[in-house]
């Protein structure tokens, strides 16, 4: 079957609340009528990907960020394996995802989590959204690791901070990658929380350096800040996402036009070969 346009995939990276920049990216894509055919996400990227896949528009997702109050969705516990138990936020995800499974969503969605024992990145394409996303957002030391299907999971960003390869494997012809990581060169490390964040940032910096060239269009919103679960700057991050995507729109359109040209040439050659 001939395709009139490329399949466009979106890879959404980990980064705590800075990941609300992903919503801004989605808003600009929607504004410019650029369809997204599949999404893969790690951590906050997985949350945004799944809720978008359910059918929530970018404007609705933005409204959600204003309504969230962390006292309602964070259940702090004695820090044996993490500071936050995670049952409340799983309940919120279940409600917002309308109790759906990944295979029921409007577009293909890949949720990336990390198997704590094997260290491998695990991509969920099936299963309850609430369980798979809860596994993906399990920031080590912050959230209690999540037990699911006989395995223990932590944050997807540990093994695959920006799942470009995953969205390509899902069938994308053109891949847009959104990196919301932030590396602080002069951190003020005083508490265990600071150690956790800086350690993840160090790992993420090297990983991003290795994979960013694999994306057709690479988006890096101007995100700063150290707090992973404070929603106070959500609107600011959304604006950064819109700005960053807008700057890359011409490049994305160029890639789409280039794909169409190459595809037409390929189809023309195939027809000529058939005739000869």
Number of C-alpha atoms within 10 A of each C-alpha: 3 7 9 10 12 18 16 20 28 30 29 33 30 31 31 21 23 33 30 29 33 31 29 28 26 26 23 19 18 14 9 11 9 15 13 19 19 23 32 31 35 35 33 29 38 33 26 26 29 32 22 22 23 22 13 17 16 22 12 13 19 18 12 12 18 13 9 13 12 12 9 10 17 18 15 16 14 9 13 8 14 18 18 22 21 23 15 16 20 20 16 15 21 19 12 18 23 13 14 17 19 25 17 15 18 14 18 22 31 28 32 35 34 28 23 18 10 10 13 15 23 17 21 20 18 16 14 18 31 24 18 27 34 31 32 32 32 27 26 20 19 22 24 24 27 24 14 12 7 6 13 17 29 29 29 33 32 28 22 27 31 32 31 28 16 21 28 21 10 17 15 21 17 20 26 23 29 30 26 28 26 20 18 14 8 6 12 10 12 8 8 10 15 14 15 15 22 19 11 18 18 14 15 24 14 10 17 16 9 10 16 17 12 14 21 16 19 20 23 18 26 18 22 13 13 19 15 15 13 13 19 13 15 19 18 15 25 26 20 23 29 20 19 21 27 19 11 16 16 11 14 20 12 12 17 19 14 13 17 16 12 12 17 15 12 12 13 12 12 11 11 10 9 8 7 5
